[in-house]
Amino acid sequence: MNDFGWRALGAGSTLAAYAALCASIYLREHRRKAAAARDSATLSGSSDEPPVLVLFASQTGQAEAIAWQTARQLGAAGIPARVMELNALDAPTLAATRRALFIASTYGEGDAPDGASVFVERTMMASSPPALPSLSYSVLALGDRQYANFCGFGRALDEWLQAAGARREFDRIEVDNSDPAALATWQAQWGEVPEPGIGDAAADSFAQWRLVARERLNPGSAGGPVFHLGLVPQSGPMPPWASGDLAQVAVASDPTRPRDYSIASVHADGELQLLVRQEQHPDGTLGAASGLLTSTLSIGDTVALRVRPHQGFRLEGNETRPLILVGNGTGIAGLRAHLRARAVAGRHDNWLVFGERQAAHDFLYREEIEAWQADGVLKRLDMVFSRDQAERFYVQHRLLQSADALLHWLDDGAAIYVCGSLQGMASGVGAALRQVAGDTLVSELTASGRYRRDVY
């Protein structure tokens, strides 16, 4: 086993580290519940009118953070507000609502984020959609102009609401990569902006983190170089995070477009670990963020980074369930964090399905994964290497081959976590799940939080 593997395994297995982790989680949850209690009083407002629904459709948490901030602004202005994920909204509730604010992210090439997929299927695509003549609404659409279908879901939602008879309070506001001017236009509609609080992604500012470890994990690979990185704060304590959370890296050459990376470690490891594939442009230059992390920085140098909660990919609510973890490429990062958390908690009911190109070069974290298999942390392991046979074979094909086992795990209450590329892998896994389990069950898994994705 290499040095970082021994160091990480040692840190994760010590009783002291586990106790520290438990204490950190307890204190964080205590603060969160106290803050939530304060917020619920503020959100009630000072009038007797029905609450404004503040609805968010989120993938990585930005829309949710803006929703909470918006609700606090309304509460401070005396207007009662209720924050809700769009997936939790049904047609009768929407039809009875007089006023709603929609904060809607777009995922991939114009798709709805996972936080809206159930609403799209059950309400927007229903054979008898609701009539909404009494609804007054506004839409904040979040997107990225580097994609062809900019703000595609936010636009589709706005058009659907119009077609259902709802009335716009003002024109849709579109935001390109957290553009401050566009967000300020939205905030100006609701009164004074409160101090950052629970749910605000911007509550924790960027800080300098020092690179302490970097190792290429796939020498000889036909794919781009993949590096394991270890970072620690330049000063101050290590901030808390949960498995499933993200690290956001700011790049000086493009400060308006910070990059999100799945955290590959747990807090008890003593360092924040990332898995980064080096991207190379056609002209030979490296990607701004991946080049900085994998090449430009030297050991001991610092980078601007902050931890971002990713509620949609945490284990929250699934800690006592069996886990089916599916991913490819650098998506092993988010799955590794969950497996490390499960190992610390003594949970051995885990099934990992992981895909890459060739076993000889691309078996990322091989020593650790094989140790988990030997120790029983992994009840089942399926490694899928697409180029080790004449025909391409991927993780979704393995799931189809393992249909009986997949259904057995789901019957036992398993949750499914998918991490890696959206195109190809995640879409293929989704199709395989629907083929094996059926559309109804997959929708139920999504609505209940048993099917979660961190895909890009």
N, C-alpha and C positions, 0 to 999 in steps of 0.2 A: 504494500500500500504506500502511496506517496505521502509527502509530509503533511499536506493540507488535509488529507483523508484521516490520518492518525490524529491530527490536532482536533478536527471537527468531531470525530467519533468520541474522543476522550472527553471533550467539553460537553457533548450531549448526554453522556452516560453518567456523569457524576451526580451524586445526590445533592451536593451543594448547588449545582447549576439548576437542578430540577426545583429545589426549594426557592431559589431566586426567581425562577420563571413563574412559579405559582404565586409568589408574593407580588411580582410585577403585574400579573393578570388580575389578581384580586384588587390591587390598588387602582389599576386603570379602570376596571369595571365599577368600582365604588365611585370614582370621580365621574365616570360616564353617566351612571344612574342619578347621581346628585345633579349633574348638569341637565340631564333630561327632565328631571322633576322641575327645575327652575324654568326650563324652556316651556314646559306644558302650561305653566301659569301665564307666561308671557304670551303664548300663542292663543290663549283664550280670548284676548282682546277685552274691550270694555263695553261692547254693545250686545244686544239680544238678537241680532240678526244671525241667520245661518252662517256657518263658517265657510270661508272661501276654500275650495279644494286646491291645494298646491301639489300638482302631480308631476312626478319625475320618471323619465325613461332613461336609465343609466346603464353603462357597461362597466366602467372603472371607478365610478363614484363622483365625477364632476357634476353631473346633473343633480344628483342627490344633495351635494353640498350647497349648490345654488338654491335648491328648493328650500332647504332649512334657513338659509340666510334671508330669502324672500319672505318666508313665513314670519320670521322675527321682525322684519321691517313692517309687515302688516300688523302684527301684534303691538308693536310700539306705536302704531298709528291708531290703535283702538279697534282694529278690525280682526275678528276671530278667524283663525286659519287652521286647516288640518292638512298635514303633509302625508302623502300616500304614494307608494310606488304604483305606476300605471298598471302593472300586472294584477294588483290587488283591487282594481276598479272593475265593477261589473256594469252592464248596460242599465239596469234599473236605478242604480245609484247615480250614474251620470245623468240619466233622464230627469231625475228629481233635483239635480243641482242647478242653482241659479247662477253661480259664478265659479270659474275654474281657471287656473293658471297652469300651463303645460310647459315643462322644461324638458326638452327632448333631444337626446344625443342621436347621432347617426353612426352606424357601425359598418365598416367595410365600404363597399360600393353602393351606398344608399339604403342599406338594410336597417331594420329596427334593431335596437340593442336587445340583449337578453331580458332586460328589465321591462320590455314592452311586448315581447313575443307572444305571451298568452293573451294579452289584450287585443293584439292584432288578429290572432286566430279566432278568438271567441266573440269579439265585438266588431272590429272593423271589417272583418271578412264574413260576418254572419249573413245568412240568407235574408234575414229581416233585421237590418240595422236599426238602432233606435232613432226616433225623431227627437230633435233637441231644440225646439223653438223657444224654450225659456232660458237657454244657456247663454251667458255672456262669457267670453273667453279671451285669453291672450296666449301666444306661443313664443317661447324663446327656443330657437333651434341652434344646436351646437354642432359644429362640423369642422372640416379640414379641406381647404381649397385644393390641396394636392390630389384629392380624389375627384373623379369626373362628376359624380352625383353629389355635389356639395349640399349638405344639410338635407339629404334626400328624405329621410324619415320625418324630420320636422315639417318639411313642405307637404309630404303626403298626409300627415296628421292634420295640418291646417286645412288642406283641401277637403279632407273627409268631414271635418267638423262643419265647414261651410256647407257641404252638400247635405248634411243632416239638419240644417236649418239654424245652427248656432250663429251668434253674432260676435264678430271681432270687436274688442275694445279699441284696439289699434293694430296697425300693420305688424306682421310677423317680424321679429328681430332675429337676425342671423349672426352667429358668432364664429369667426374663423380662429381656431386654436386659442381660445381664451382671450380674444382681443379685448383689451381693457376698455376701449371706447364703446364697443357694442354692449359689453356688460354694464357699463355705467349708464347707458341709455335705458336698459331694463331696470336697473336699480332706482333710477330717478322717478320711475312711475309709482314707487311704493313708499317714499318718504326717506328718512335718514337711514344710512347704512349702519347697522349695529356693529359692535366689536365682534371679531371672529369668535365662534363658539362651537358647540358640538356639531359635527358633520361638515364643517368648513374645511375644504381641502387646503385653503391658504392659511389656515390657523398656524401651521408650523412653517416658518420661512426656511429658505435654503441656508445651509451651513456648509462649511468646508470639511470634507472627509478626506482622510489620508489613505492612499493606496499602500497596503502592507503585503499583498500577495498577488501574483499573477502567473498562471501556468496554462500553456496550451494543452488541451485535452485530446485533440484529434490529429496528431501529426500524420502526414501521408494521406489525409482525407481528400476525396474528390470535391468536397464542398469547401466553403469558406472556413478559415481558421476559427476555432471556438476556444475561448479563454475563460478559465475560472478566475474570479477576482475576489479579493478580500479587502474590505475597507473598514476603518474605524473613525470616529469623530476626531477632528483635529484638537478639539477642546471640549470639555464638558462630558456628561455621562452619555452612554448609549441610549438613544430614545427607544421607547417600546414599539414593538410591532408584533403582529400575529402571522402565522403561516398563511400564505395567500395574499399578503400585502405587496405593495409595489415600492420600488425606489425610483424617484424622479430625478433625472440628471439634467442640469442646465449647461448649455453649451454657449460659450462667450460669443461665438460667431453667429449664433442664431438664438438670442435670448428669449424670443417670443414662442419658441417651439421646444419646450423641454421634452425629454424622452423618458418613457416609462419602461422599467425592467422588472420582471418578476423576481422577488427576493428568494434566493435559493437556500437560505439558512434560517434557523430560529434564534431568538434573542439569547438563549443560553449558550450558543456557540461563541459568543464574545466578539463576533465581528459580523458585519453585513456582507453576505456573499452573493455575487452575481454570476451569471453565465451569459457571455456576450459573443455573438458571432460577428466577426469583422466583415463589414460590408465594403465592397469595392465598386466604384462607378466605372462606366465604360472607358473613361479617360485615364483610369488607373488611380485616381485619388480615392482616399478612404472616406466612408461616411463620417459626418461631423461628430456624432456621439460615439459610434463604435470605434472610429479611428482614435479619438481622444482616449478612450478607456483601454484599448488593446495595444496602442502603439505610442502615442504622443506622451502620455504620462509615464514617468519613471517611478519605481518604488520609492515611497516617501513623499511624492508630489501629492497635491490636493485637488479636489474637484468639488464643485457646488452640487449638493445633493440634499434631498429631503425624503422622508418616508411618507407614503400615501396609503391610508387605509383603503382596502379593496373589499368592502363588505360583501360584494357578490361572489367572491371566491374564497372567503374564509370558511373555516370548519364550523362556524357558529350554527348550532342546531343539528349538526351531524356528527358531533364528537363520539357519540355512542353507537353509531351505525357502522356496518362494514363499508369500506371504501373501494370503489373501482376507479383507478387513476389511469387516464389515457393521454398520451401525448407523443410529440415528435420533436426532433431537433433540440433547440435550446428551451423548448417547453418543459423539458425535464426539470428546469429550475424550480418552477412553482410546485411541481409534484414532489420534488425532493424535500422542499420545506415541509410539506404536509407529512411526508413519511418520517421525517426527523421528529416532528411533533408527535406523531403516532408512536414512534419508538420510545420516546421519553415517557409517554402516557401508558406504555405497556399494552397498546392495542396491536394485535397481530392479524386482524381480519382485513388484510389489505391485498388487493390484486392490482399489479402494475402491468399495463400494456404500453410498450414504448417502441417507437420506430425511428430508424435512421438508415443510412446508406449501406455501410459494410461493417460487419462485426469486428474486423481486424483493425479498423481505424476510427470508428464512430460509436463505440460502446462507451458513452459518456458516463462517468462515475462508476465504472465497472466494478472496482473493488468493493465499493460501498454497497452497491445493489446486490452483488453476489453474497456479501456478508449478511445483508438483511434476509436474503433467501435462506442462507444456512442457519441463521438464528431464529427463523420463524416469523420475523416481522412481516415478511411477504408470504402470505398463504399461497399465492399463485403469482408466477412471473411469466409474461409472454414478451420476448424480445423479437422484434420484426425488422429484418434488414432487407430493404427493398431490392438491393442490387447483388445479393448473394445467391440469386437464382436467375434463370433465363428470363422469366416473366416478372414484371414488377408486382410486389406484394406489400400491402400496407396495413396499418393497424385496423382500419375498418374491415378489411378482409378477415383478419384474425377474429374480430368480434363476431362476424357472420359465421365463421367456422365454429365458434364457441357459443352458439345461440342458446343451447340448453343450460350451460353454466351461467351465462349472462342472466337468463330468466330466473334461475335458482337464486343467484345473488340478489336480484331485484325483489324476489318474493321474500327474502330474508331482511328486506328493508335497506339495502345498500344505497348509498349516494354515489353519483358519478361526477368526477371532476376531470375536465378536459383542458389541456394547456398546450399551446403551440400554434401552428399556422392556421389561419381561418380558411383560406382557400385550400382545397384538397383534403387536408387531414380533418379539420373540425367539421366541415360540411359533410365529408364522407362518413365520419363517425355519427353525426346526427341522422343521416340517411340510414345507416346500419341499425341504429337504435330503433328507429321507426319501423324498419322492416321486421326486426325481431320482436319488439315489444308492442308495436302498434301506436298510432298517433295519439289515442286517448291517454294511454299510460305515460307517454313522453311528455305530453302537455301537463299531466298531473305532477310528474316529477319536477318539471320546471316551475310550476306554480308553488309547489311545496318547498322549493329550495334544495331538492335532492339531485338536481341536474344543474351543474354550474360550470361556467367556462371562463377561461382567461386566454383569449385567442387574439391573434394580430395578423 
